[in-house]
Amino acid sequence: MLHILLFILKIIGILLAVILGIIVLCICAVLFVPICYRAEGAGSGTLEDAKLHGQVSWLFGLVKVVVDIRNKIPEYYIKIAWKRLGGQKKPAQEREDAAYEKHAEEQKDFSEIREETDYDRKAEEIRILEEPEEPAEVPAKENENRRESQKTPEKESQVSDRAQEETESHGRVSGISDKIKGICEKIKCTIRKFCDKIRSISEKKDRLAEFISDETHLHAFEKAKQEVFRLLRRLSPRVLKANIHYGFEDPGLTGKVLACLSILYPFVGEHAQITPDFQEEVLEGEIRLRGRIFIVHLAALAVNMLLCRDVRRTIKDVKEFRL
């Protein structure tokens, strides 16, 4: 009886060890197996001619995401082991046919709109030609020899009318003075509110400056800055070659894209040459990059941040801070 009990406990222990091993293996796979990414692109002058192929894989290609853009038509699919999810990859001839059909439909819609516009313009011209001209209205002749049928008012009515006019003028003057007083009161209230708002903003600014200049918060900021830059160096591409000449129809959009790309210049400036064009819309050049991302690096950043006492204190103060 005892050996049966020990055999059952042995089986339970083996099962627990297998489950624990599977859990540890999964954790190690997530932390230490890299996520590899690769991208290749080329452009010959316009956005329609640009080609881009990107791929992200994990577990040595067991999980894969592929994106392919040609003729402004994106195609993608997700592959898990032998199972493919999403759109099927089309051959080059089908992609060219799809682009040609799209261009033909746009030309057809444009020709239909132009024909409708020409037809409406011709119909309007015919309607204007067939519409008869309306005769001008003959103004009625005025009677120049009209006689006045009313007599001049009496003196008493003149005196009463004069008194009524004086009363009305006095009422208008008092109304204007009341309006001026109301406007002055509104101006005073507006100035008072503006001063109160400036005083409130000044107090908030002083409180925020005191919060930022705190020594604990400054140490936490420096720690976060060091960890983020270390992470970016680890995540930077191992292979990067880029030579791009780009420009959009809107020069403002070209400047915004350049500003975003300038953030990455300290990390990729040695291997990338980017030339903006603010005069015309253009996209030409080529780009090729390859790299990998380890989840353990992200986990290390989170652990290092949480182990720092100043960072924990700053997070607590941020939650409790109120302007």
Helices and strands as residue ranges (DSSP letters): H 2-32, E 35-45, E 51-58, E 63-70, E 73-80, E 83-86, H 92-130, H 155-212, H 215-235, E 239-247, H 251-263, H 265-268, E 272-276, E 282-293, H 295-307, H 309-320
